[in-house]
Amino acid sequence: HVPRNTPFTRYYLARFLQYQFHRSLCQIAGDERPVHRCSIYASREAGEHLLTLLESGRSKPWQDQLETLTGQREIDATAMLDYFAPLKNWLDEQNQGRQCGW
């Protein structure tokens, strides 16, 4: 990618969107567990919403498509933070009283 001068912004933003989509699809599927435990497997309703999003392709602005699935028009990192919150809490406990860094 670097030799071809491929922009990396799309990969960076995709990470945030991945978790934002997952959280929304979990809500659509009716899975009320924390987002890191949620599964949309076998949820017809979540699958239909995702299919609708994918079928629209480039026919609509990305903000409209994002709003259709998530109810938000902006990229939001809170879904990623929620997903990794248990890991962060565990790491905070493990590192309590320790000097971390260089």
N, CA, C and O of each residue as an XYZ file, in Angstrom:
408
protein
N       0.808     -1.189      0.000
C       0.000      0.000      0.000
C       0.862      1.268      0.000
O       0.546      2.230     -0.701
N       1.910      1.274      0.756
C       2.739      2.473      0.834
C       3.367      2.792     -0.520
O       3.328      3.948     -0.941
N       3.949      1.805     -1.226
C       4.539      2.136     -2.525
C       3.515      2.667     -3.536
O       3.857      3.447     -4.425
N       2.261      2.237     -3.390
C       1.220      2.689     -4.315
C       0.537      3.969     -3.844
O      -0.370      4.474     -4.506
N       0.976      4.494     -2.695
C       0.404      5.714     -2.133
C      -1.096      5.554     -1.842
O      -1.881      6.478     -2.059
N      -1.477      4.377     -1.352
C      -2.871      4.113     -0.999
C      -3.203      4.819      0.312
O      -2.499      4.637      1.305
N      -4.260      5.616      0.327
C      -4.624      6.307      1.575
C      -5.035      5.311      2.665
O      -5.783      4.369      2.406
N      -4.546      5.529      3.867
C      -4.838      4.640      4.983
C      -6.025      5.108      5.810
O      -6.445      4.410      6.732
N      -6.566      6.264      5.500
C      -7.676      6.807      6.277
C      -8.850      5.845      6.313
O      -9.487      5.681      7.354
N      -9.143      5.209      5.194
C     -10.297      4.303      5.152
C     -10.120      3.129      6.107
O     -11.087      2.677      6.720
N      -8.890      2.630      6.238
C      -8.640      1.521      7.155
C      -8.782      1.985      8.604
O      -9.312      1.266      9.451
N      -8.307      3.177      8.867
C      -8.393      3.753     10.210
C      -9.857      3.932     10.614
O     -10.264      3.516     11.699
N     -10.635      4.546      9.743
C     -12.044      4.797     10.041
C     -12.857      3.507     10.095
O     -13.823      3.408     10.852
N     -12.468      2.529      9.299
C     -13.188      1.252      9.278
C     -13.184      0.579     10.646
O     -14.155     -0.083     11.012
N     -12.105      0.742     11.401
C     -12.041      0.143     12.735
C     -13.115      0.721     13.653
O     -13.755     -0.021     14.399
N     -13.315      2.028     13.606
C     -14.349      2.648     14.425
C     -15.735      2.199     13.961
O     -16.593      1.857     14.775
N     -15.940      2.204     12.652
C     -17.244      1.831     12.098
C     -17.589      0.376     12.395
O     -18.752      0.047     12.632
N     -16.596     -0.481     12.383
C     -16.813     -1.902     12.663
C     -17.509     -2.094     14.008
O     -18.470     -2.857     14.104
N     -17.039     -1.418     15.029
C     -17.628     -1.551     16.361
C     -18.959     -0.820     16.462
O     -19.867     -1.266     17.164
N     -19.073      0.292     15.765
C     -20.336      1.039     15.759
C     -21.431      0.206     15.089
O     -22.558      0.153     15.580
N     -21.105     -0.439     13.977
C     -22.061     -1.318     13.299
C     -22.436     -2.491     14.209
O     -23.611     -2.829     14.349
N     -21.435     -3.096     14.816
C     -21.683     -4.266     15.669
C     -22.637     -3.912     16.810
O     -23.577     -4.657     17.085
N     -22.401     -2.789     17.466
C     -23.284     -2.384     18.571
C     -24.718     -2.193     18.078
O     -25.664     -2.644     18.723
N     -24.875     -1.529     16.940
C     -26.220     -1.290     16.405
C     -26.902     -2.587     15.998
O     -28.091     -2.773     16.256
N     -26.163     -3.475     15.370
C     -26.743     -4.755     14.960
C     -27.118     -5.602     16.176
O     -28.100     -6.344     16.132
N     -26.355     -5.499     17.248
C     -26.718     -6.196     18.490
C     -28.032     -5.667     19.036
O     -28.882     -6.437     19.484
N     -28.197     -4.355     18.999
C     -29.445     -3.752     19.470
C     -30.616     -4.189     18.597
O     -31.693     -4.506     19.103
N     -30.400     -4.205     17.285
C     -31.444     -4.640     16.356
C     -31.802     -6.104     16.610
O     -32.970     -6.486     16.539
N     -30.791     -6.919     16.905
C     -31.010     -8.348     17.165
C     -31.685     -8.585     18.511
O     -32.144     -9.692     18.792
N     -31.744     -7.550     19.340
C     -32.370     -7.699     20.645
C     -31.461     -8.312     21.695
O     -31.924     -8.720     22.760
N     -30.177     -8.377     21.402
C     -29.212     -8.926     22.354
C     -28.834     -7.817     23.333
O     -28.194     -6.836     22.955
N     -29.229     -7.979     24.576
C     -29.015     -6.935     25.573
C     -27.735     -7.123     26.375
O     -27.461     -6.365     27.307
N     -26.963     -8.123     26.015
C     -25.695     -8.331     26.719
C     -24.720     -7.211     26.366
O     -24.938     -6.481     25.399
N     -23.640     -7.070     27.148
C     -22.619     -6.078     26.787
C     -22.101     -6.356     25.375
O     -22.088     -7.500     24.922
N     -21.682     -5.316     24.703
C     -21.319     -5.430     23.285
C     -20.199     -6.448     23.050
O     -20.150     -7.059     21.982
N     -19.310     -6.643     24.009
C     -18.231     -7.624     23.830
C     -18.730     -9.065     23.951
O     -18.010     -9.996     23.590
N     -19.930     -9.258     24.444
C     -20.515    -10.600     24.563
C     -21.633    -10.851     23.555
O     -22.099    -11.981     23.410
N     -22.052     -9.826     22.877
C     -23.175     -9.902     21.945
C     -22.823    -10.722     20.703
O     -21.682    -10.735     20.242
N     -23.831    -11.396     20.185
C     -23.679    -12.120     18.926
C     -24.901    -11.855     18.055
O     -26.039    -11.924     18.520
N     -24.651    -11.555     16.805
C     -25.761    -11.358     15.875
C     -25.997    -12.616     15.041
O     -26.804    -12.611     14.112
N     -25.292    -13.680     15.376
C     -25.430    -14.940     14.659
C     -26.889    -15.390     14.675
O     -27.534    -15.396     15.723
N     -27.388    -15.759     13.530
C     -28.746    -16.284     13.339
C     -29.841    -15.243     13.557
O     -31.015    -15.600     13.663
N     -29.479    -13.971     13.625
C     -30.499    -12.931     13.748
C     -30.910    -12.477     12.352
O     -30.170    -11.769     11.669
N     -32.085    -12.891     11.951
C     -32.590    -12.516     10.632
C     -32.749    -10.999     10.529
O     -32.418    -10.404      9.504
N     -33.249    -10.387     11.581
C     -33.491     -8.943     11.553
C     -32.181     -8.162     11.399
O     -32.109     -7.224     10.604
N     -31.155     -8.542     12.148
C     -29.856     -7.873     12.017
C     -29.292     -8.098     10.614
O     -28.728     -7.186     10.010
N     -29.448     -9.308     10.108
C     -28.970     -9.613      8.765
C     -29.666     -8.797      7.696
O     -29.033     -8.347      6.740
N     -30.963     -8.604      7.852
C     -31.712     -7.801      6.875
C     -31.267     -6.341      6.901
O     -31.153     -5.711      5.849
N     -31.017     -5.802      8.082
C     -30.535     -4.420      8.181
C     -29.156     -4.274      7.533
O     -28.893     -3.312      6.811
N     -28.290     -5.240      7.802
C     -26.955     -5.198      7.211
C     -27.034     -5.343      5.695
O     -26.325     -4.649      4.967
N     -27.890     -6.237      5.221
C     -28.065     -6.428      3.784
C     -28.565     -5.149      3.117
O     -28.084     -4.778      2.046
N     -29.516     -4.484      3.737
C     -30.031     -3.221      3.200
C     -28.917     -2.195      3.083
O     -28.811     -1.485      2.083
N     -28.089     -2.127      4.115
C     -26.959     -1.195      4.092
C     -26.006     -1.526      2.949
O     -25.594     -0.639      2.202
N     -25.660     -2.792      2.815
C     -24.702     -3.197      1.787
C     -25.271     -3.054      0.381
O     -24.543     -2.708     -0.550
N     -26.556     -3.315      0.220
C     -27.176     -3.214     -1.108
C     -27.196     -1.782     -1.627
O     -27.140     -1.556     -2.835
N     -27.275     -0.824     -0.721
C     -27.344      0.571     -1.176
C     -26.021      1.036     -1.769
O     -25.992      2.001     -2.533
N     -24.930      0.364     -1.430
C     -23.638      0.693     -2.022
C     -23.309      2.168     -1.934
O     -23.376      2.770     -0.863
N     -22.952      2.746     -3.070
C     -22.601      4.167     -3.126
C     -23.770      5.040     -3.561
O     -23.579      6.202     -3.917
N     -24.963      4.493     -3.534
C     -26.119      5.242     -4.031
C     -26.541      6.371     -3.093
O     -27.248      7.288     -3.509
N     -26.115      6.310     -1.834
C     -26.457      7.338     -0.853
C     -25.179      7.813     -0.179
O     -24.197      7.073     -0.122
N     -25.181      9.038      0.330
C     -24.019      9.491      1.101
C     -23.793      8.580      2.312
O     -24.746      8.061      2.895
N     -22.541      8.395      2.675
C     -22.234      7.475      3.764
C     -22.887      7.901      5.074
O     -23.229      7.050      5.895
N     -23.065      9.203      5.284
C     -23.695      9.670      6.517
C     -25.148      9.202      6.602
O     -25.634      8.853      7.679
N     -25.838      9.196      5.457
C     -27.222      8.714      5.422
C     -27.283      7.225      5.735
O     -28.156      6.775      6.478
N     -26.361      6.471      5.172
C     -26.334      5.033      5.418
C     -25.996      4.729      6.872
O     -26.583      3.835      7.481
N     -25.053      5.475      7.420
C     -24.687      5.296      8.820
C     -25.877      5.586      9.726
O     -26.128      4.864     10.691
N     -26.605      6.650      9.404
C     -27.773      7.012     10.200
C     -28.870      5.952     10.108
O     -29.554      5.672     11.092
N     -29.032      5.369      8.930
C     -30.040      4.325      8.747
C     -29.771      3.134      9.670
O     -30.699      2.570     10.248
N     -28.516      2.761      9.803
C     -28.177      1.596     10.622
C     -28.027      1.938     12.100
O     -28.495      1.192     12.960
N     -27.380      3.059     12.401
C     -27.010      3.344     13.791
C     -27.831      4.442     14.450
O     -27.830      4.570     15.674
N     -28.532      5.234     13.644
C     -29.255      6.374     14.193
C     -28.372      7.587     14.404
O     -28.818      8.600     14.941
N     -27.123      7.486     13.984
C     -26.168      8.584     14.113
C     -25.597      8.927     12.746
O     -25.452      8.055     11.889
N     -25.278     10.190     12.548
C     -24.695     10.617     11.280
C     -23.180     10.772     11.364
O     -22.530     11.093     10.369
N     -22.622     10.547     12.540
C     -21.186     10.728     12.730
C     -20.546      9.441     13.231
O     -21.189      8.618     13.882
N     -19.280      9.287     12.916
C     -18.514      8.154     13.417
C     -18.306      8.361     14.911
O     -17.951      9.452     15.357
N     -18.532      7.300     15.673
C     -18.518      7.392     17.131
C     -17.637      6.282     17.705
O     -17.855      5.104     17.421
N     -16.657      6.653     18.502
C     -15.721      5.678     19.062
C     -16.228      5.022     20.341
O     -15.568      4.122     20.862
N     -17.374      5.443     20.863
C     -17.825      4.888     22.141
C     -18.129      3.391     22.061
O     -17.971      2.680     23.053
N     -18.558      2.908     20.909
C     -18.817      1.468     20.776
C     -17.519      0.680     20.939
O     -17.515     -0.385     21.555
N     -16.433      1.191     20.398
C     -15.135      0.536     20.547
C     -14.683      0.592     22.013
O     -14.176     -0.393     22.550
N     -14.868      1.735     22.642
C     -14.500      1.873     24.055
C     -15.325      0.931     24.927
O     -14.797      0.316     25.853
N     -16.621      0.819     24.631
C     -17.486     -0.103     25.376
C     -17.045     -1.551     25.189
O     -17.038     -2.336     26.137
N     -16.678     -1.893     23.961
C     -16.262     -3.257     23.651
C     -15.031     -3.657     24.465
O     -14.954     -4.767     24.993
N     -14.079     -2.739     24.555
C     -12.824     -3.054     25.234
C     -12.796     -2.630     26.703
O     -11.759     -2.762     27.354
N     -13.900     -2.130     27.235
C     -13.942     -1.683     28.632
C     -13.558     -2.787     29.623
O     -12.798     -2.512     30.553
N     -14.047     -4.023     29.468
C     -13.635     -5.067     30.420
C     -12.122     -5.318     30.390
O     -11.510     -5.542     31.434
N     -11.535     -5.281     29.219
C     -10.086     -5.461     29.111
C      -9.357     -4.303     29.786
O      -8.386     -4.516     30.513
N      -9.819     -3.095     29.547
C      -9.187     -1.928     30.175
C      -9.287     -2.016     31.691
O      -8.316     -1.742     32.396
N     -10.456     -2.397     32.193
C     -10.622     -2.541     33.646
C      -9.674     -3.589     34.210
O      -9.060     -3.378     35.255
N      -9.556     -4.705     33.526
C      -8.655     -5.769     33.970
C      -7.209     -5.290     33.957
O      -6.461     -5.533     34.903
N      -6.821     -4.614     32.888
C      -5.451     -4.096     32.809
C      -5.183     -3.065     33.900
O      -4.099     -3.041     34.483
N      -6.163     -2.219     34.173
C      -6.007     -1.236     35.253
C      -5.767     -1.938     36.590
O      -4.924     -1.508     37.377
N      -6.511     -3.022     36.844
C      -6.323     -3.786     38.082
C      -4.941     -4.429     38.132
O      -4.265     -4.392     39.160
N      -4.531     -5.015     37.014
C      -3.238     -5.694     36.965
C      -2.076     -4.722     37.136
O      -1.040     -5.073     37.701
N      -2.254     -3.515     36.650
C      -1.169     -2.534     36.675
C      -1.235     -1.592     37.870
O      -0.426     -0.672     37.986
N      -2.193     -1.819     38.752
C      -2.340     -0.938     39.907
C      -1.063     -0.967     40.753
O      -0.569     -2.030     41.127
N      -0.551      0.216     41.040
C       0.665      0.334     41.839
C       1.944      0.118     41.061
O       3.030      0.143     41.639
N       1.836     -0.092     39.776
C       3.028     -0.303     38.942
C       3.284      0.923     38.084
O       2.354      1.609     37.662
N       4.532      1.182     37.838
C       4.921      2.263     36.937
C       4.956      1.687     35.526
O       5.806      0.850     35.222
N       4.051      2.123     34.668
C       4.002      1.631     33.294
C       4.536      2.716     32.372
O       4.123      3.872     32.456
N       5.417      2.353     31.527
C       5.977      3.311     30.574
C       7.489      3.246     30.574
O       8.100      2.362     31.173
N       8.061      4.192     29.895
C       9.510      4.218     29.784
C      10.069      5.388     30.530
O      11.284      5.582     30.554
